[in-house]
C-alpha cells in the first residue's frame, strides 16, 4: 500500500528591524497557491515542491499538497497571515490524520511572526499536536535558517540548501523526501541534533563561491556518505533577525538505530560549528562606499561586459526597503552614464510614471521614502519615461528558470544617463529577465546596479566584466552595530569582541 504524505511550503525570511508587517497580500504578490494550482506552478521547476514530487513518484507515494506560500523577505509576518497559512496546513493534517504516514514541509527557518520569535517552531508544534509524537516529519530549510531547539524537537529530518546563490532547491527537496521515505519504511529512525555558535551569521553569510566557506559544505557532503549519517545541514543564519536563538547552526540528521551514529553526529556538528567560529574574521567581500563605487562605474571599460555593482545593504532579499538612494545619488554626482539601476522599489513613483506615456519628460521624487536614516532620502529627478509595464516576467536563469513573478506596475525612468527600474512589488535581482523584460540589456550598459547581496551572481556574474559590492548604508548594511539589537544574548559576535 502506498504511503500517504502531506506536503506544504511556507517560506518567509523576516527582518525584525523593518517597519510594518508582512501580510497575506504580500504572500499573494509572490505565491499563495493551493493544491493543484501550486503543483502546476512549482511542480517542475527548481523548487522544493518539485523535489518532493520527484521523491514521491520514485517511491510511489500518494501526495496531498496543501499550499505553497512565499513572500519576499520583509517585516515580521502578521498574526492573521501566519494563522491563515498555518491553518490551511493544519486543517489538512487534521482532515487526513487517520491515513497520513508522513509530512514533508518546505520552510525557510528565519520566519518571525508578530506574536513570537520562531514561526517554524510554532507551525511544527501545531502540527505535532495534531498528528502525535510518532509520525515522521521532514523539513527543508534555506541555507540562512535560524534553526532553533524548538524546531529540532518537533521534526525528525532536516535538510538545508548547500549553495549560495541557492540553486539546489529541487535536490534539497528530493533529499528530504528520500529520508522521509526511509523513516516511513522503518529502514531508519532519523533524529536531528543541533550545534550553535554565538554570532550573527557565518563570516561570508554562507557564500559557496568563497573557498573557506565552500569547504564547509564540501565537508558536509562528505559526512553524508558516512554510515548512519543521513543529512548534514550548515545554516549560515540571518543577521537581520533580532531573536534570542539567532546565529549559525549545524544540524545533523542521523539514524538512531545505527551503532555509534549519535556520537558521530555530535562530533560532526561540533567540528563544523567550531570551524565557523574560528573563521569568523575571514570576510571576503570588499565593501565600497557609494562614492568609491561611482568613481569606478564612471570610468569603467565595458568592452568585456558591464560593471555589476551589488547594492548589498539595500537587498530586498534581506528585508531591506529597496528604495535607498545613496548609491544612485553618488552615480549621478560622479557623472557616471550609460548605466542601469534595478530595482528602485517605490510604488508612489511607479504610479506617477504610469500616469504618463513613454517619451514624456517627468520631474518627481524617487526613492528614500521608507526610512531616510538607512540609505538616504528621496531624490528629485527629471528624466524621461522609456518603458511602462505591468511588471510580469518569467525567469530563465539558474534560480528563477521557468517561474513567473511580477514587480507590479513598473517603469523605466532615464535620468542623467541612468535607466532606473522603478517597481511596485518588492523583489531582489535574481535573473536577467528581471531587467531584459523591461528593455534594459546588460550587454549595452557600462554598469548595472543590482539590489542583492549574493544571489545576483548566479545570473549576472557570467555576463559581467567585473563585480563590485557597495555598502549604501541601507537596512541590511554589513555594519551590524547600526541596527538596534535588543533580543540577542550578549556577548554576541561581531557586536561584542571575544
ROMARKOL-771010 format. One record per residue (C-alpha): residue in one letter; x, y negated, z negated. Coordinates in nm, 4 decimals. Layout:
ROMARKOL-771010
{r 'A',{X,Y,Z}} ...
***
This chain:
ROMARKOL-771010
{r 'X',{0.0000,0.0000,0.0000}} {r 'X',{0.1320,-0.3444,0.0956}} {r 'X',{0.2356,-0.5848,-0.1766}} {r 'X',{0.0211,-0.8976,-0.2095}} {r 'X',{0.2300,-1.2142,-0.2527}} {r 'X',{0.1096,-1.5667,-0.3290}} {r 'X',{0.3247,-1.8416,-0.1718}} {r 'X',{0.3353,-2.2194,-0.2094}} {r 'X',{0.5621,-2.5197,-0.1521}} {r 'X',{0.5501,-2.8169,-0.3907}} {r 'X',{0.8501,-3.0441,-0.3359}} {r 'X',{0.9426,-3.3818,-0.4773}} {r 'X',{1.2668,-3.5434,-0.5954}} {r 'X',{1.1781,-3.8135,-0.8468}} {r 'X',{1.3789,-4.1321,-0.9022}} {r 'X',{1.2737,-4.2369,-1.2505}} {r 'X',{1.4135,-4.5884,-1.2018}} {r 'X',{1.1809,-4.6660,-0.9123}} {r 'X',{0.8726,-4.8754,-0.9794}} {r 'X',{0.5266,-4.7267,-0.9452}} {r 'X',{0.4199,-4.3661,-0.8945}} {r 'X',{0.4186,-4.1132,-0.6122}} {r 'X',{0.0529,-4.0431,-0.5471}} {r 'X',{-0.1476,-3.7997,-0.3395}} {r 'X',{-0.1431,-4.0363,-0.0407}} {r 'X',{0.2375,-4.0231,-0.0436}} {r 'X',{0.2161,-3.6458,-0.0082}} {r 'X',{-0.0393,-3.6855,0.2710}} {r 'X',{0.2046,-3.9138,0.4523}} {r 'X',{0.4610,-3.6320,0.4591}} {r 'X',{0.2884,-3.2970,0.4096}} {r 'X',{-0.0217,-3.1885,0.2235}} {r 'X',{-0.1257,-2.8863,0.4286}} {r 'X',{-0.3395,-2.5997,0.3083}} {r 'X',{-0.3166,-2.2331,0.4014}} {r 'X',{-0.3186,-2.1660,0.7741}} {r 'X',{-0.2517,-2.5323,0.8589}} {r 'X',{0.0732,-2.5175,0.6612}} {r 'X',{0.1720,-2.1917,0.8285}} {r 'X',{0.1043,-2.3425,1.1708}} {r 'X',{0.3227,-2.6439,1.0901}} {r 'X',{0.6090,-2.4886,0.8936}} {r 'X',{0.5908,-2.1176,0.9683}} {r 'X',{0.8559,-2.1070,1.2407}} {r 'X',{1.0925,-2.3963,1.1648}} {r 'X',{1.3829,-2.4458,0.9251}} {r 'X',{1.1691,-2.4422,0.6104}} {r 'X',{1.1382,-2.2215,0.3063}} {r 'X',{0.7899,-2.1105,0.4107}} {r 'X',{0.9302,-1.9735,0.7365}} {r 'X',{1.1811,-1.7728,0.5328}} {r 'X',{0.9032,-1.6438,0.3055}} {r 'X',{0.7101,-1.5275,0.6107}} {r 'X',{1.0218,-1.3651,0.7593}} {r 'X',{1.0745,-1.1682,0.4378}} {r 'X',{0.7088,-1.0744,0.4204}} {r 'X',{0.6995,-0.9436,0.7759}} {r 'X',{1.0121,-0.7360,0.7182}} {r 'X',{0.8645,-0.5833,0.4037}} {r 'X',{0.5049,-0.5532,0.5199}} {r 'X',{0.3515,-0.7845,0.2589}} {r 'X',{0.0078,-0.9376,0.2582}} {r 'X',{0.0713,-1.3113,0.2061}} {r 'X',{-0.1735,-1.5682,0.0749}} {r 'X',{-0.0220,-1.9114,0.1360}} {r 'X',{-0.1855,-2.1813,-0.0718}} {r 'X',{-0.0298,-2.5186,0.0107}} {r 'X',{0.2763,-2.6941,0.1470}} {r 'X',{0.3092,-3.0277,-0.0318}} {r 'X',{0.6105,-3.2539,0.0284}} {r 'X',{0.6612,-3.6242,-0.0350}} {r 'X',{0.9602,-3.8443,0.0363}} {r 'X',{1.1696,-3.8882,-0.2800}} {r 'X',{1.0342,-4.1725,-0.4852}} {r 'X',{0.8893,-4.2747,-0.8191}} {r 'X',{0.7509,-4.0277,-1.0741}} {r 'X',{0.4661,-3.8113,-0.9460}} {r 'X',{0.1295,-3.9323,-1.0721}} {r 'X',{-0.0659,-3.7046,-1.3006}} {r 'X',{-0.3520,-3.6978,-1.0510}} {r 'X',{-0.1251,-3.5845,-0.7669}} {r 'X',{0.0531,-3.3261,-0.9790}} {r 'X',{-0.2666,-3.1811,-1.1219}} {r 'X',{-0.4295,-3.1657,-0.7790}} {r 'X',{-0.1431,-2.9808,-0.6074}} {r 'X',{-0.0622,-2.7596,-0.9057}} {r 'X',{-0.4337,-2.6930,-0.9335}} {r 'X',{-0.4536,-2.5587,-0.5784}} {r 'X',{-0.1705,-2.3159,-0.6576}} {r 'X',{-0.3026,-2.2140,-0.9992}} {r 'X',{-0.6606,-2.1732,-0.8770}} {r 'X',{-0.5372,-1.9334,-0.6074}} {r 'X',{-0.3335,-1.7387,-0.8631}} {r 'X',{-0.6404,-1.7141,-1.0843}} {r 'X',{-0.8614,-1.6078,-0.7927}} {r 'X',{-0.6212,-1.3355,-0.6726}} {r 'X',{-0.4687,-1.2380,-1.0070}} {r 'X',{-0.6032,-0.8821,-1.0035}} {r 'X',{-0.4484,-0.7989,-0.6648}} {r 'X',{-0.1256,-1.0003,-0.6791}} {r 'X',{0.2119,-0.8267,-0.7022}} {r 'X',{0.4356,-1.1355,-0.6934}} {r 'X',{0.4614,-1.5127,-0.6449}} {r 'X',{0.7102,-1.6947,-0.4206}} {r 'X',{0.7485,-2.0716,-0.4598}} {r 'X',{0.9410,-2.3372,-0.2670}} {r 'X',{1.0193,-2.6090,-0.5221}} {r 'X',{1.2729,-2.8908,-0.5447}} {r 'X',{1.3899,-2.8762,-0.9034}} {r 'X',{1.4052,-3.2506,-0.9733}} {r 'X',{1.0375,-3.3403,-0.9881}} {r 'X',{0.9473,-3.5708,-1.2773}} {r 'X',{0.5740,-3.6261,-1.3278}} {r 'X',{0.4411,-3.9301,-1.5088}} {r 'X',{0.3472,-3.7191,-1.8123}} {r 'X',{0.6563,-3.5006,-1.8617}} {r 'X',{1.0192,-3.4641,-1.7502}} {r 'X',{1.0095,-3.1231,-1.5823}} {r 'X',{0.7474,-3.0793,-1.3121}} {r 'X',{0.8728,-2.7406,-1.2002}} {r 'X',{0.8847,-2.6080,-1.5550}} {r 'X',{0.5294,-2.7322,-1.6099}} {r 'X',{0.3997,-2.5648,-1.2918}} {r 'X',{0.5728,-2.2375,-1.3752}} {r 'X',{0.4345,-2.2408,-1.7306}} {r 'X',{0.0820,-2.2901,-1.5969}} {r 'X',{0.1255,-2.0013,-1.3528}} {r 'X',{0.2796,-1.7748,-1.6148}} {r 'X',{-0.0174,-1.8356,-1.8428}} {r 'X',{-0.2460,-1.7111,-1.5651}} {r 'X',{-0.0558,-1.4050,-1.4394}} {r 'X',{0.1047,-1.2852,-1.7605}} {r 'X',{0.4663,-1.2195,-1.8561}} {r 'X',{0.5494,-0.9306,-1.6222}} {r 'X',{0.4599,-1.0476,-1.2722}} {r 'X',{0.7735,-1.1287,-1.0678}} {r 'X',{0.8035,-1.4955,-0.9733}} {r 'X',{1.0769,-1.6050,-0.7312}} {r 'X',{1.1683,-1.9695,-0.6716}} {r 'X',{1.3739,-2.1551,-0.4137}} {r 'X',{1.5363,-2.4815,-0.5195}} {r 'X',{1.7009,-2.7734,-0.3480}} {r 'X',{2.0777,-2.7971,-0.3995}} {r 'X',{2.0068,-3.1166,-0.6002}} {r 'X',{1.7827,-2.9468,-0.8546}} {r 'X',{1.7970,-3.0259,-1.2229}} {r 'X',{1.7404,-2.6672,-1.3325}} {r 'X',{1.6024,-2.6633,-1.6862}} {r 'X',{1.5886,-2.3905,-1.9518}} {r 'X',{1.2076,-2.4045,-1.9269}} {r 'X',{1.2221,-2.3200,-1.5561}} {r 'X',{1.4586,-2.0279,-1.6105}} {r 'X',{1.2377,-1.8944,-1.8915}} {r 'X',{0.9324,-1.8710,-1.6650}} {r 'X',{1.0642,-1.7114,-1.3432}} {r 'X',{1.2928,-1.4170,-1.2788}} {r 'X',{1.4524,-1.5185,-0.9472}} {r 'X',{1.6103,-1.8481,-0.8374}} {r 'X',{1.7836,-1.9153,-0.5060}} {r 'X',{1.9107,-2.2645,-0.4161}} {r 'X',{2.0362,-2.4073,-0.0880}} {r 'X',{2.4092,-2.3731,-0.0293}} {r 'X',{2.4537,-2.6517,0.2256}} {r 'X',{2.4509,-3.0320,0.2088}} {r 'X',{2.3394,-3.1565,0.4575}} {r 'X',{2.0694,-2.8983,0.3929}} {r 'X',{2.0479,-2.6690,0.6942}} {r 'X',{1.9783,-2.3337,0.5231}} {r 'X',{1.6192,-2.3744,0.4036}} {r 'X',{1.4817,-2.0810,0.6016}} {r 'X',{1.7649,-1.8494,0.4985}} {r 'X',{1.7161,-1.9527,0.1351}} {r 'X',{1.3501,-1.8563,0.1652}} {r 'X',{1.4437,-1.5188,0.3143}} {r 'X',{1.6942,-1.4549,0.0350}} {r 'X',{1.4390,-1.5279,-0.2368}} {r 'X',{1.1857,-1.3121,-0.0564}} {r 'X',{1.4230,-1.0156,-0.0412}} {r 'X',{1.4885,-1.0412,-0.4160}} {r 'X',{1.1178,-1.0665,-0.4923}} {r 'X',{1.0590,-0.7559,-0.2844}} {r 'X',{1.3261,-0.5668,-0.4785}} {r 'X',{1.1584,-0.6699,-0.8038}} {r 'X',{0.8138,-0.5620,-0.6858}} {r 'X',{0.9524,-0.2257,-0.5685}} {r 'X',{1.1201,-0.1780,-0.9091}} {r 'X',{1.4513,-0.1445,-0.7245}} {r 'X',{1.5940,-0.4131,-0.9543}} {r 'X',{1.4965,-0.6009,-1.2699}} {r 'X',{1.6043,-0.9586,-1.1965}} {r 'X',{1.6862,-1.2049,-1.4728}} {r 'X',{1.8357,-1.5527,-1.4334}} {r 'X',{2.0794,-1.7272,-1.6671}} {r 'X',{2.1952,-2.0884,-1.6656}} {r 'X',{2.5202,-2.2795,-1.7270}} {r 'X',{2.5128,-2.6605,-1.7575}} {r 'X',{2.7634,-2.9448,-1.7877}} {r 'X',{2.7035,-3.2989,-1.9294}} {r 'X',{2.7488,-3.5054,-1.6129}} {r 'X',{2.5061,-3.6864,-1.3841}} {r 'X',{2.5970,-3.4780,-1.0816}} {r 'X',{2.8785,-3.2845,-0.9171}} {r 'X',{3.1595,-3.5191,-0.8102}} {r 'X',{3.0546,-3.5127,-0.4430}} {r 'X',{2.6841,-3.4520,-0.5052}} {r 'X',{2.7230,-3.1048,-0.3573}} {r 'X',{2.8688,-3.2123,-0.0212}} {r 'X',{2.9641,-2.8943,0.1603}} {r 'X',{3.1854,-3.0792,0.4078}} {r 'X',{3.4284,-3.1628,0.1243}} {r 'X',{3.6844,-2.8839,0.0728}} {r 'X',{3.6853,-2.8665,-0.3076}} {r 'X',{3.3048,-2.8709,-0.3243}} {r 'X',{3.2621,-2.6316,-0.0317}} {r 'X',{3.4901,-2.3895,-0.2155}} {r 'X',{3.2347,-2.3677,-0.4972}} {r 'X',{2.9688,-2.2456,-0.2564}} {r 'X',{3.2115,-2.0046,-0.0918}} {r 'X',{3.2749,-1.8563,-0.4360}} {r 'X',{2.9001,-1.8314,-0.4933}} {r 'X',{2.8515,-1.6365,-0.1699}} {r 'X',{3.1382,-1.4037,-0.2534}} {r 'X',{2.9960,-1.3348,-0.6003}} {r 'X',{2.6627,-1.2386,-0.4429}} {r 'X',{2.8399,-0.9390,-0.2869}} {r 'X',{2.9258,-0.8033,-0.6311}} {r 'X',{2.7224,-0.5108,-0.7688}} {r 'X',{2.4314,-0.6295,-0.9786}} {r 'X',{2.4655,-0.9982,-0.8792}} {r 'X',{2.1599,-1.0974,-0.6753}} {r 'X',{2.1947,-1.4754,-0.6307}} {r 'X',{2.4382,-1.7465,-0.7385}} {r 'X',{2.2990,-2.0996,-0.7147}} {r 'X',{2.5054,-2.4137,-0.7704}} {r 'X',{2.2788,-2.7118,-0.8345}} {r 'X',{2.4634,-3.0422,-0.7981}} {r 'X',{2.1778,-3.2283,-0.9758}} {r 'X',{2.0165,-3.5660,-0.9048}} {r 'X',{2.1763,-3.8700,-1.0647}} {r 'X',{1.8700,-4.0925,-1.0203}} {r 'X',{1.6582,-3.8941,-1.2682}} {r 'X',{1.6933,-4.0117,-1.6271}} {r 'X',{1.5807,-3.6972,-1.8099}} {r 'X',{1.7093,-3.5103,-2.1115}} {r 'X',{1.8082,-3.1982,-1.9115}} {r 'X',{1.9943,-3.3912,-1.6383}} {r 'X',{2.3136,-3.2574,-1.4899}} {r 'X',{2.4597,-2.9907,-1.2647}} {r 'X',{2.3852,-2.6272,-1.3348}} {r 'X',{2.4845,-2.2845,-1.2129}} {r 'X',{2.2077,-2.0232,-1.2035}} {r 'X',{2.2952,-1.6575,-1.1641}} {r 'X',{2.0174,-1.4082,-1.0940}} {r 'X',{2.1326,-1.0558,-1.1794}} {r 'X',{1.9890,-0.7063,-1.2053}} {r 'X',{1.9399,-0.6397,-1.5755}} {r 'X',{1.9332,-0.2652,-1.5054}} {r 'X',{2.2850,-0.2683,-1.3586}} {r 'X',{2.5520,-0.1868,-1.6202}} {r 'X',{2.7650,-0.4900,-1.7068}} {r 'X',{2.5739,-0.7292,-1.4799}} {r 'X',{2.4650,-0.9580,-1.7633}} {r 'X',{2.8188,-1.0200,-1.8875}} {r 'X',{2.9498,-1.0614,-1.5339}} {r 'X',{2.6721,-1.3091,-1.4521}} {r 'X',{2.7622,-1.5190,-1.7565}} {r 'X',{3.1315,-1.5186,-1.6590}} {r 'X',{3.0453,-1.6270,-1.3032}} {r 'X',{2.8142,-1.9061,-1.4184}} {r 'X',{3.0544,-2.0483,-1.6756}} {r 'X',{3.3533,-2.0188,-1.4415}} {r 'X',{3.1818,-2.2176,-1.1658}} {r 'X',{3.0487,-2.4722,-1.4150}} {r 'X',{3.3992,-2.5146,-1.5574}} {r 'X',{3.5319,-2.5916,-1.2087}} {r 'X',{3.2594,-2.8517,-1.1543}} {r 'X',{3.3645,-3.0180,-1.4796}} {r 'X',{3.7368,-3.0002,-1.4013}} {r 'X',{3.6776,-3.1648,-1.0609}} {r 'X',{3.4613,-3.4465,-1.1985}} {r 'X',{3.7033,-3.7193,-1.0806}} {r 'X',{3.7506,-3.5772,-0.7279}} {r 'X',{3.5219,-3.8149,-0.5356}} {r 'X',{3.5761,-3.8032,-0.1589}} {r 'X',{3.3650,-4.0973,-0.0401}} {r 'X',{3.5331,-4.4353,0.0026}} {r 'X',{3.2521,-4.6782,-0.0825}} {r 'X',{3.2941,-5.0015,0.1135}} {r 'X',{3.1354,-5.3345,0.0275}} {r 'X',{2.8848,-5.4735,0.2782}} {r 'X',{3.1369,-5.7385,0.3863}} {r 'X',{3.4094,-5.4797,0.4489}} {r 'X',{3.1714,-5.2551,0.6434}} {r 'X',{3.0501,-5.5507,0.8504}} {r 'X',{3.4057,-5.6517,0.9430}} {r 'X',{3.4744,-5.3006,1.0719}} {r 'X',{3.1471,-5.2993,1.2671}} {r 'X',{3.2163,-5.6342,1.4320}} {r 'X',{3.5465,-5.5177,1.5790}} {r 'X',{3.4711,-5.1501,1.6420}} {r 'X',{3.5658,-4.9910,1.9746}} {r 'X',{3.2711,-4.7656,2.0566}} {r 'X',{3.4236,-4.6043,2.3660}} {r 'X',{3.4147,-4.2679,2.1854}} {r 'X',{3.0806,-4.3206,2.0149}} {r 'X',{2.9293,-4.5760,1.7783}} {r 'X',{3.0438,-4.6546,1.4283}} {r 'X',{2.7882,-4.4932,1.1974}} {r 'X',{2.7533,-4.6793,0.8668}} {r 'X',{2.5762,-4.4913,0.5897}} {r 'X',{2.3943,-4.7295,0.3544}} {r 'X',{2.4460,-4.4816,0.0706}} {r 'X',{2.2896,-4.6884,-0.2062}} {r 'X',{1.9641,-4.7567,-0.0208}} {r 'X',{1.8935,-4.3939,0.0697}} {r 'X',{1.5163,-4.3321,0.0703}} {r 'X',{1.6072,-3.9660,0.0265}} {r 'X',{1.7255,-4.0516,-0.3254}} {r 'X',{1.4157,-4.2568,-0.4003}} {r 'X',{1.5703,-4.5948,-0.3158}} {r 'X',{1.3312,-4.8521,-0.1738}} {r 'X',{1.4912,-4.8505,0.1714}} {r 'X',{1.4485,-5.2261,0.2044}} {r 'X',{1.7857,-5.3523,0.0785}} {r 'X',{1.9168,-5.6410,0.2864}} {r 'X',{2.2747,-5.6875,0.1629}} {r 'X',{2.4320,-5.4884,0.4469}} {r 'X',{2.2126,-5.6398,0.7188}} {r 'X',{2.2915,-5.9887,0.5877}} {r 'X',{2.6636,-5.9124,0.5924}} {r 'X',{2.6471,-5.7841,0.9513}} {r 'X',{2.4636,-6.0945,1.0670}} {r 'X',{2.7039,-6.3239,0.8808}} {r 'X',{3.0030,-6.1451,1.0351}} {r 'X',{2.8604,-6.1840,1.3854}} {r 'X',{2.8504,-5.8080,1.4430}} {r 'X',{2.6418,-5.7446,1.7544}} {r 'X',{2.5361,-5.4509,1.9668}} {r 'X',{2.4106,-5.2551,1.6691}} {r 'X',{2.1145,-5.0739,1.5245}} {r 'X',{1.9794,-5.0640,1.1695}} {r 'X',{1.7479,-4.7824,1.0607}} {r 'X',{1.5192,-4.7911,0.8841}} {r 'X',{1.4042,-5.1047,0.7085}} {r 'X',{1.1069,-4.9871,0.5038}} {r 'X',{0.8827,-5.2915,0.4952}} {r 'X',{0.5104,-5.2297,0.5557}} {r 'X',{0.4375,-5.6033,0.5383}} {r 'X',{0.6900,-5.6890,0.8101}} {r 'X',{0.5755,-5.3949,1.0235}} {r 'X',{0.2177,-5.5250,1.0032}} {r 'X',{0.3282,-5.8762,1.1048}} {r 'X',{0.5191,-5.7406,1.4042}} {r 'X',{0.2228,-5.5277,1.5096}} {r 'X',{0.0156,-5.8445,1.5377}} {r 'X',{0.2428,-5.9426,1.8256}} {r 'X',{0.3331,-5.7968,2.1625}} {r 'X',{0.6576,-5.6578,2.2947}} {r 'X',{0.8644,-5.9534,2.4131}} {r 'X',{0.7240,-6.2017,2.1613}} {r 'X',{0.9614,-6.4127,1.9511}} {r 'X',{0.8763,-6.3932,1.5821}} {r 'X',{1.0090,-6.5503,1.2627}} {r 'X',{0.9416,-6.3525,0.9453}} {r 'X',{1.0761,-6.2411,0.6089}} {r 'X',{1.2182,-5.8903,0.6296}} {r 'X',{1.3211,-5.6513,0.3503}} {r 'X',{1.4136,-5.7186,-0.0104}} {r 'X',{1.0557,-5.7280,-0.1321}} {r 'X',{1.0621,-5.4434,-0.3880}} {r 'X',{1.3458,-5.5381,-0.6234}} {r 'X',{1.5928,-5.8051,-0.5172}} {r 'X',{1.8201,-5.7052,-0.8065}} {r 'X',{1.9088,-5.3892,-0.6141}} {r 'X',{2.0464,-5.4668,-0.2690}} {r 'X',{1.9318,-5.8227,-0.2051}} {r 'X',{1.6143,-6.0220,-0.1435}} {r 'X',{1.4184,-6.0964,0.1752}} {r 'X',{1.5920,-6.2303,0.4855}} {r 'X',{1.4147,-6.4894,0.7002}} {r 'X',{1.4987,-6.3920,1.0559}} {r 'X',{1.3948,-6.4974,1.4039}} {r 'X',{1.4030,-6.2371,1.6758}} {r 'X',{1.2227,-6.0507,1.9496}} {r 'X',{0.9809,-5.7594,1.9317}} {r 'X',{1.1317,-5.4939,2.1593}} {r 'X',{0.9243,-5.1868,2.0698}} {r 'X',{0.5944,-5.1047,1.8973}} {r 'X',{0.4810,-4.7556,1.7986}} {r 'X',{0.2581,-4.5529,1.5699}} {r 'X',{0.5801,-4.4128,1.4239}} {r 'X',{0.5329,-4.0460,1.5150}} {r 'X',{0.8444,-3.8438,1.6027}} {r 'X',{0.9416,-3.4778,1.6384}} {r 'X',{1.2888,-3.3801,1.5243}} {r 'X',{1.5281,-3.1806,1.7396}} {r 'X',{1.8298,-3.1542,1.5071}} {r 'X',{1.9510,-2.9028,1.2509}} {r 'X',{1.7323,-3.0323,0.9663}} {r 'X',{1.4078,-3.1508,1.1284}} {r 'X',{1.4118,-2.9477,1.4501}} {r 'X',{1.0525,-2.8854,1.5629}} {r 'X',{0.8956,-3.0742,1.2701}} {r 'X',{0.6734,-3.3753,1.3393}} {r 'X',{0.6594,-3.6635,1.0927}} {r 'X',{0.5590,-4.0277,1.1071}} {r 'X',{0.7024,-4.3579,0.9898}} {r 'X',{0.3557,-4.5133,1.0241}} {r 'X',{0.3242,-4.8405,1.2186}} {r 'X',{0.6777,-4.9019,1.3418}} {r 'X',{0.8527,-5.1789,1.5318}} {r 'X',{1.1983,-5.2506,1.6650}} {r 'X',{1.2921,-5.6107,1.5918}} {r 'X',{1.6025,-5.7541,1.7601}} {r 'X',{1.7733,-6.0358,1.5727}} {r 'X',{2.1321,-6.1566,1.6002}} {r 'X',{2.2193,-5.8726,1.8369}} {r 'X',{2.0975,-5.6001,1.5990}} {r 'X',{1.7948,-5.3771,1.6612}} {r 'X',{1.6203,-5.3216,1.3275}} {r 'X',{1.3799,-5.0282,1.2991}} {r 'X',{1.1019,-5.1624,1.0756}} {r 'X',{0.8788,-4.8872,0.9357}} {r 'X',{0.5809,-4.8465,0.7061}} {r 'X',{0.6212,-4.4987,0.5554}} {r 'X',{0.9483,-4.4183,0.3726}} {r 'X',{1.1946,-4.1688,0.5112}} {r 'X',{1.5712,-4.1259,0.5296}} {r 'X',{1.7676,-4.0753,0.8504}} {r 'X',{1.7953,-3.7049,0.9250}} {r 'X',{1.7513,-3.6699,1.3004}} {r 'X',{1.8482,-3.8531,1.6200}} {r 'X',{1.4837,-3.8587,1.7259}} {r 'X',{1.4159,-4.0966,1.4374}} {r 'X',{1.5827,-4.3666,1.6471}} {r 'X',{1.5688,-4.2343,2.0056}} {r 'X',{1.1900,-4.2040,1.9940}} {r 'X',{1.1736,-4.5795,1.9392}} {r 'X',{1.4165,-4.6793,2.2139}} {r 'X',{1.7338,-4.7028,2.0054}} {r 'X',{2.0005,-4.4907,2.1755}} {r 'X',{2.3144,-4.4433,1.9641}} {r 'X',{2.5337,-4.3943,2.2716}} {r 'X',{2.4536,-4.7525,2.3770}} {r 'X',{2.5490,-4.9098,2.0421}} {r 'X',{2.8668,-5.0435,1.8859}} {r 'X',{2.7398,-4.9481,1.5408}} {r 'X',{2.4382,-4.7882,1.3781}} {r 'X',{2.3404,-4.8267,1.0121}} {r 'X',{2.1577,-4.5237,0.8717}} {r 'X',{1.9937,-4.5276,0.5305}} {r 'X',{2.1140,-4.1934,0.3997}} {r 'X',{2.3820,-4.0538,0.1701}} {r 'X',{2.4826,-3.7339,0.3427}} {r 'X',{2.2020,-3.5683,0.5396}} {r 'X',{2.2582,-3.8025,0.8342}} {r 'X',{2.5874,-3.6226,0.9036}} {r 'X',{2.4122,-3.3132,1.0419}} {r 'X',{2.2716,-3.5033,1.3414}} {r 'X',{2.4593,-3.8339,1.3581}} {r 'X',{2.8204,-3.7405,1.2838}} {r 'X',{2.8556,-3.5359,1.6070}} {r 'X',{2.7719,-3.8440,1.8186}} {r 'X',{2.9716,-4.0938,1.6081}} {r 'X',{3.3067,-4.2416,1.6946}} {r 'X',{3.3614,-4.2873,1.3220}} {r 'X',{3.1597,-4.2674,0.9996}} {r 'X',{3.1970,-4.5045,0.7041}} {r 'X',{2.9996,-4.5295,0.3802}} {r 'X',{2.8733,-4.8519,0.2223}} {r 'X',{2.7525,-4.9252,-0.1308}} {r 'X',{2.4997,-5.2034,-0.0754}} {r 'X',{2.4136,-5.2199,-0.4457}} {r 'X',{2.0660,-5.0751,-0.3932}} {r 'X',{1.8832,-4.8441,-0.6327}} {r 'X',{2.0856,-4.5309,-0.5508}} {r 'X',{2.4206,-4.7049,-0.5942}} {r 'X',{2.7073,-4.4756,-0.6970}} {r 'X',{2.7742,-4.7272,-0.9753}} {r 'X',{2.5562,-4.5355,-1.2193}} {r 'X',{2.6183,-4.7815,-1.5032}} {r 'X',{2.3990,-5.0331,-1.3193}} {r 'X',{2.0919,-4.8164,-1.3891}} {r 'X',{1.9483,-4.8316,-1.7452}} {r 'X',{1.9634,-4.4683,-1.8618}} {r 'X',{1.7838,-4.4056,-2.1901}} {r 'X',{1.6978,-4.0328,-2.1935}} {r 'X',{2.0384,-3.8740,-2.1344}} {r 'X',{2.2020,-3.7063,-2.4345}} {r 'X',{2.5218,-3.9021,-2.4896}} {r 'X',{2.8104,-3.8756,-2.4246}} {r 'X',{2.7465,-3.8064,-2.0559}} {r 'X',{2.9815,-3.8341,-1.7600}} {r 'X',{3.0529,-4.0793,-1.5976}} {r 'X',{2.8671,-4.3230,-1.8211}} {r 'X',{3.0979,-4.2094,-2.1000}} {r 'X',{3.4602,-4.1007,-2.0723}} {r 'X',{3.5720,-3.7649,-2.2075}} 
***
